[in-house]
Amino acid sequence: QKEVEQDPGPLSVPEGAIVSLNCTYSNSAFQYFMWYRQYSRKGPELLMYTYSSGNKEDGRFTAQVDKSSKYISLFIRDSQPSDSATYLCAMRKNSGGYQKVTFGTGTKLQVIP
Amino acid sequence: NAGVTQTPKFQVLKTGQSMTLQCAQDMNHNSMYWYRQDPGMGLRLIYYSASEGTTDKGEVPNGYNVSRLNKREFSLRLESAAPSQTSVYFCASSGTGVSYEQYFGPGTRLTVT
């Protein structure tokens, strides 16, 4: 079983829709939770990070963490064609003094104008 | 400020050939990483360097070697390329802030025939 599971999609939505992207994890040692966005043929870039259960908002993006259920989500409001990308969840834990990051496989999102 | 740069962008090798992928960062980060990204597998850590002068194996180190040449540069070498090493390779670096955000380069697309 993978430590981090993410539905690969693809997910196709109309412009203006609310998008929900999700990951589950199995290791309760994960302390920090991140979402990266990766445009086609580019490197991933950090979108949001959080380290506590609850919600964190940044503009149209909301990251949600439920540590009791080992479940994290990224919500995108008023989705735009420019949001079309692959979204990777990532989680970090302390592993022998090193901050080990484990990535999900990514969900490909397409926002249709 | 270029961030993380990688060379080459594309490479085709024959089985058994060797090559070195170059990576450099100008953000004065201590830690650097090499990942490979394959469809359905996500980002997998090959090697990392927590600080200048140290390197450690990641999840999939077999068939690779690395050199942390100085604080800026971290190279990845394939001594005898195999078709299973066909992948997109990303270099990343991170500082020591709360998020330990990893900054990624644009990637190298490698095909081994």
Interface residues (C-beta under 8 A of the other chain):
Chain A: Q6 P8 Y32 M34 R41 K42 G43 P44 E45 L46 Y49 Y51 L88 R92 Y98 Q99 V101 F103 G104 T105 G106
Chain B: V4 G40 M41 G42 L43 L45 Y48 A50 D56 F90 A92 V98 S99 Y100 E101 Q102 Y103 F104 G105 P106 G107
